Amino acid sequence: MTPRLEPSPSRLFVLVYLLTALFAAAQAGWHYLMGHYDYILLPSIGALLLLAAAVVRLANHLAQRMASYMLISTGYLLLTVELIRLERVADLWLGLPPVLALLLLPLGPALVLNLLLAPLWLLLMDIEMSLRQATLSYLTLVALCTLAPWEQLRHHALLRATDPNDPQCEALTPSALEETLQSELARSQALERRLSVLVIYLPQLEMAGEQFGQRLYRHMLQRFCQVAHHTCRSHDSLGRAEGNLFWLVLPDTGDNGALMVRNRLLAALERCVLAETGPLTARIAVCTPQPSERWLAFEQRLLRRGHALTESAS
């Protein structure tokens, strides 16, 4: 099956926070050495906040959004104080706020923040160009900087649209499962090979979602897929047909081999015990295509077999 894309490691983000905290501490030390005692407090507090954000980000990867807002808020405060203190600002400082927002925040919030704070930065920055030129430069830079995250979002959307894996578990989507099974059926008929499909119904899934919420629902799906992949061979294909129904495609497998896989899977599921619902239970039927049976007829037979399993459990 196609491997999923893993998120970026948390330690990389923690390193960014630590470097920024070091920069803020160095700025506080520089103000102390230069005798600017009125400007020491803010970078010192900012360094402590960034250290706390690094610890939070390392302890819980779900807190990335909060840590990012803490980092950008600290950066904006330090930048504002420096712009007020300096008599003349280089034109390079004009590009720092929009780039910082687009690097740390999602595209939508970053654009809104850049547009809302545009008057503040243009007033604080006493640069040589006119206000009209500075505004045009600022907006142009914001527009250009959005191209990279917009392309990244488009790329991720394309990957999600073409991903053959189900978003909730390690199983094929219905369209990918249909394509795989159709190709395996054509292959078995062309090469005169055997083919079997296990129709699997999980009656506990709906109850788990209603009584215990989505957390247990996803956990049960993941445990079932792990047990199924561990039980079958590497070239077998597990896919989600609809809802609580799964198909396990077994190439080069006859009725006897499919029954052995079925019994082995049922035994493995009984050993998989969840605290909330007990052992995983499943209803499994074996379905083998008839000689010269067309794809649509075989698919309808699989669907009828799955509906029969669903009705027998109710």
Solvent accessible surface area in square Angstrom, and as a share of the most:
residue,aa,sasa,rsa
1,M,104,0.46
2,T,67,0.39
3,P,113,0.71
4,R,83,0.30
5,L,129,0.64
6,E,146,0.65
7,P,112,0.71
8,S,64,0.41
9,P,88,0.55
10,S,29,0.19
11,R,195,0.71
12,L,100,0.50
13,F,58,0.24
14,V,14,0.08
15,L,92,0.46
16,V,64,0.37
17,Y,4,0.02
18,L,77,0.38
19,L,102,0.51
20,T,37,0.21
21,A,4,0.03
22,L,119,0.59
23,F,133,0.55
24,A,0,0.00
25,A,49,0.38
26,A,60,0.47
27,Q,27,0.12
28,A,10,0.08
29,G,32,0.31
30,W,116,0.41
31,H,2,0.01
32,Y,133,0.51
33,L,146,0.73
34,M,107,0.48
35,G,35,0.34
36,H,57,0.26
37,Y,141,0.54
38,D,135,0.70
39,Y,68,0.26
40,I,39,0.20
41,L,124,0.62
42,L,52,0.26
43,P,4,0.02
44,S,40,0.26
45,I,77,0.39
46,G,2,0.02
47,A,9,0.07
48,L,122,0.61
49,L,78,0.39
50,L,0,0.00
51,L,80,0.40
52,A,48,0.37
53,A,0,0.00
54,A,2,0.02
55,V,102,0.59
56,V,53,0.30
57,R,7,0.02
58,L,102,0.51
59,A,86,0.67
60,N,69,0.35
61,H,119,0.53
62,L,141,0.70
63,A,15,0.11
64,Q,69,0.31
65,R,129,0.47
66,M,100,0.45
67,A,0,0.00
68,S,7,0.04
69,Y,86,0.33
70,M,51,0.23
71,L,7,0.04
72,I,4,0.02
73,S,57,0.37
74,T,7,0.04
75,G,18,0.18
76,Y,21,0.08
77,L,98,0.49
78,L,16,0.08
79,L,8,0.04
80,T,31,0.18
81,V,40,0.23
82,E,19,0.08
83,L,4,0.02
84,I,117,0.60
85,R,61,0.22
86,L,61,0.31
87,E,158,0.71
88,R,140,0.51
89,V,3,0.02
90,A,60,0.46
91,D,70,0.36
92,L,156,0.78
93,W,87,0.30
94,L,10,0.05
95,G,16,0.16
96,L,76,0.38
97,P,0,0.00
98,P,0,0.00
99,V,50,0.29
100,L,42,0.21
101,A,0,0.00
102,L,17,0.09
103,L,138,0.69
104,L,40,0.20
105,L,14,0.07
106,P,50,0.31
107,L,26,0.13
108,G,42,0.41
109,P,51,0.32
110,A,0,0.00
111,L,56,0.28
112,V,86,0.50
113,L,45,0.22
114,N,1,0.01
115,L,101,0.50
116,L,128,0.64
117,L,42,0.21
118,A,11,0.08
119,P,79,0.50
120,L,73,0.37
121,W,2,0.01
122,L,23,0.11
123,L,140,0.70
124,L,41,0.21
125,M,7,0.03
126,D,73,0.38
127,I,17,0.09
128,E,147,0.66
129,M,55,0.24
130,S,60,0.39
131,L,112,0.56
132,R,191,0.70
133,Q,97,0.43
134,A,4,0.03
135,T,45,0.26
136,L,112,0.56
137,S,45,0.29
138,Y,1,0.00
139,L,78,0.39
140,T,63,0.37
141,L,54,0.27
142,V,7,0.04
143,A,58,0.45
144,L,107,0.53
145,C,30,0.18
146,T,18,0.11
147,L,106,0.53
148,A,73,0.57
149,P,27,0.17
150,W,135,0.47
151,E,75,0.34
152,Q,108,0.48
153,L,95,0.47
154,R,117,0.43
155,H,92,0.41
156,H,66,0.30
157,A,46,0.35
158,L,97,0.48
159,L,61,0.30
160,R,172,0.63
161,A,86,0.66
162,T,91,0.53
163,D,48,0.25
164,P,40,0.25
165,N,5,0.03
166,D,10,0.05
167,P,106,0.66
168,Q,45,0.20
169,C,3,0.02
170,E,69,0.31
171,A,0,0.00
172,L,16,0.08
173,T,24,0.14
174,P,69,0.43
175,S,82,0.53
176,A,16,0.12
177,L,1,0.01
178,E,68,0.31
179,E,125,0.56
180,T,34,0.20
181,L,0,0.00
182,Q,83,0.37
183,S,64,0.41
184,E,34,0.15
185,L,6,0.03
186,A,59,0.46
187,R,86,0.31
188,S,8,0.05
189,Q,77,0.34
190,A,80,0.62
191,L,100,0.50
192,E,158,0.71
193,R,121,0.44
194,R,160,0.58
195,L,4,0.02
196,S,0,0.00
197,V,0,0.00
198,L,0,0.00
199,V,0,0.00
200,I,0,0.00
201,Y,21,0.08
202,L,6,0.03
203,P,41,0.26
204,Q,24,0.11
205,L,0,0.00
206,E,102,0.46
207,M,64,0.29
208,A,0,0.00
209,G,20,0.19
210,E,134,0.60
211,Q,126,0.56
212,F,85,0.35
213,G,29,0.28
214,Q,108,0.48
215,R,160,0.59
216,L,0,0.00
217,Y,29,0.11
218,R,101,0.37
219,H,66,0.29
220,M,1,0.01
221,L,0,0.00
222,Q,80,0.36
223,R,71,0.26
224,F,1,0.00
225,C,1,0.01
226,Q,111,0.49
227,V,23,0.13
228,A,0,0.00
229,H,61,0.27
230,H,165,0.73
231,T,15,0.09
232,C,16,0.09
233,R,95,0.35
234,S,118,0.76
235,H,100,0.45
236,D,9,0.05
237,S,21,0.13
238,L,0,0.00
239,G,0,0.00
240,R,22,0.08
241,A,16,0.12
242,E,75,0.34
243,G,47,0.45
244,N,24,0.12
245,L,8,0.04
246,F,0,0.00
247,W,10,0.04
248,L,1,0.01
249,V,0,0.00
250,L,0,0.00
251,P,6,0.04
252,D,49,0.26
253,T,10,0.06
254,G,10,0.10
255,D,81,0.42
256,N,119,0.61
257,G,25,0.24
258,A,0,0.00
259,L,82,0.41
260,M,123,0.55
261,V,15,0.08
262,R,70,0.25
263,N,84,0.43
264,R,109,0.40
265,L,1,0.00
266,L,43,0.21
267,A,41,0.32
268,A,16,0.12
269,L,1,0.00
270,E,117,0.52
271,R,176,0.64
272,C,6,0.04
273,V,90,0.52
274,L,8,0.04
275,A,109,0.85
276,E,69,0.31
277,T,27,0.16
278,G,18,0.18
279,P,62,0.39
280,L,6,0.03
281,T,65,0.38
282,A,17,0.13
283,R,104,0.38
284,I,9,0.04
285,A,15,0.12
286,V,31,0.18
287,C,1,0.01
288,T,41,0.24
289,P,21,0.13
290,Q,105,0.47
291,P,120,0.76
292,S,103,0.66
293,E,23,0.10
294,R,197,0.72
295,W,30,0.10
296,L,125,0.62
297,A,51,0.40
298,F,0,0.00
299,E,28,0.13
300,Q,88,0.39
301,R,46,0.17
302,L,0,0.00
303,L,46,0.23
304,R,145,0.53
305,R,80,0.29
306,G,0,0.00
307,H,87,0.39
308,A,52,0.40
309,L,25,0.13
310,T,50,0.29
311,E,124,0.56
312,S,71,0.46
313,A,34,0.26
314,S,126,0.81
